[in-house]
Amino acid sequence: MGTSGDHHCLRCMVTFFNAITFFGGAFITAWGIYLIVEAGRSAGSLPMTYPALITTFGILIFIAAFLGCFGSLKNSVCLLTVSCVIISILMVCEIVIATLIFVYQGTFVTVIGEALKYEIQNPQNATIDRESIYNLQKNVKGPKYI
């Protein structure tokens, strides 16, 4: 009794939302690649870890959305299952990262401050060269107070 129309509507909605997520994943991937290029230009003063993580998450979202969109168009259970597994892995990673940020939010600034203090006080053991530290001091602007 009218179930084929319901399936068609559901299929169109899944395809539409996966297409939107596909473009979102492409945008996140492009942004991550831009951050990697900018980190490379800064002469080693910025770590590549976070831009690489952003790019990786963008690529995974991109792939999951593509598989979900194509799987819903072709009624492929295999593609939809792989898409669901990738999305589940991403959700677990996001929950872990959010928990770590919440637990260690107070120590983040002190850890970064101590690392930079060590780099400045011990130039012979420094992993960042002096030019990068001078570049950070010269170009990084603080918050604007109104």
C-alpha positions in Angstrom: 0.0 0.0 0.0 2.1 2.9 -1.2 5.5 1.6 0.1 7.4 2.1 -3.1 6.8 5.9 -2.9 8.0 5.9 0.7 11.2 4.1 -0.3 11.7 6.5 -3.2 11.4 9.5 -0.9 13.8 8.0 1.6 16.3 7.2 -1.1 16.1 10.7 -2.4 16.6 12.2 1.1 19.6 9.9 1.8 21.1 10.8 -1.6 20.5 14.6 -1.0 22.0 14.6 2.5 25.0 12.5 1.5 25.6 14.9 -1.4 25.6 17.8 1.0 28.0 15.9 3.3 30.1 15.1 0.2 30.7 18.7 -0.5 31.3 19.4 3.2 34.0 16.7 3.2 35.6 18.2 0.1 35.7 21.6 1.8 37.2 20.2 5.0 39.8 18.3 2.9 40.7 21.5 0.9 41.0 23.5 4.1 43.3 20.8 5.6 45.5 20.9 2.5 45.6 24.7 2.8 46.7 24.4 6.4 49.4 21.9 5.5 50.7 24.2 2.8 50.7 27.2 5.3 52.4 25.1 8.0 55.1 24.2 5.4 55.6 27.9 4.6 56.1 28.9 8.2 59.6 27.4 8.2 58.9 24.6 10.7 57.4 26.7 13.4 54.0 25.0 13.2 53.4 21.3 13.7 51.9 19.3 10.9 49.9 17.1 13.2 46.6 19.1 13.4 46.5 20.0 9.7 47.1 16.3 8.8 44.3 15.2 11.2 41.9 17.7 9.7 42.8 16.5 6.2 42.4 12.9 7.2 38.9 13.5 8.8 37.9 15.5 5.6 39.0 12.6 3.4 37.1 10.1 5.5 33.9 12.2 5.5 34.4 12.7 1.7 34.7 8.9 1.1 31.8 8.0 3.5 29.5 10.5 1.9 30.4 9.3 -1.6 29.8 5.7 -0.7 26.5 6.6 1.0 25.3 8.7 -2.0 26.3 6.1 -4.6 25.0 3.3 -2.4 21.6 4.9 -2.1 21.4 5.6 -5.8 22.3 2.0 -6.8 20.6 0.3 -3.8 23.9 -1.3 -2.8 23.9 -2.7 0.7 27.6 -3.2 0.6 28.4 0.5 -0.1 25.9 1.7 2.5 27.4 -0.7 5.1 30.9 0.6 4.4 29.7 4.1 4.6 28.0 3.3 8.0 31.2 1.8 9.3 33.3 4.8 8.4 30.7 7.2 9.9 30.7 5.0 13.1 34.5 5.2 13.3 34.4 9.0 12.8 31.8 9.3 15.6 33.9 7.3 18.1 37.0 9.5 17.2 35.0 12.7 17.7 33.7 11.5 21.1 37.3 10.6 22.2 38.7 14.0 21.0 35.9 16.0 22.6 36.4 14.1 25.9 40.2 14.7 25.8 39.7 18.4 25.1 37.1 18.7 27.9 39.4 16.9 30.4 42.6 18.7 29.5 41.3 22.1 28.6 43.0 23.9 31.5 46.4 22.4 30.8 46.5 23.1 27.1 47.8 26.7 27.4 50.3 25.8 30.1 51.7 22.9 28.0 52.2 25.1 25.0 53.7 27.9 27.1 56.1 25.6 28.8 57.3 24.1 25.5 57.9 27.6 24.0 59.7 28.7 27.3 62.0 25.6 27.1 62.7 26.3 23.4 63.7 29.9 24.2 65.7 29.1 27.3 67.7 26.2 25.8 68.6 27.2 22.3 71.3 24.4 22.0 68.6 21.7 22.6 65.8 23.4 20.7 63.8 21.6 18.1 62.6 24.9 16.6 65.2 27.1 15.1 65.6 30.7 16.3 64.3 32.2 13.0 60.9 30.5 13.6 60.7 31.8 17.1 61.5 35.3 16.0 58.9 34.9 13.2 56.3 33.9 15.7 57.1 36.8 18.0 57.0 39.3 15.2 53.9 38.1 13.3 51.5 36.6 15.8 49.1 39.2 17.1 47.4 38.9 20.4 43.7 39.3 21.1 42.1 42.7 20.5 40.5 44.3 23.5 37.6 46.6 23.0 
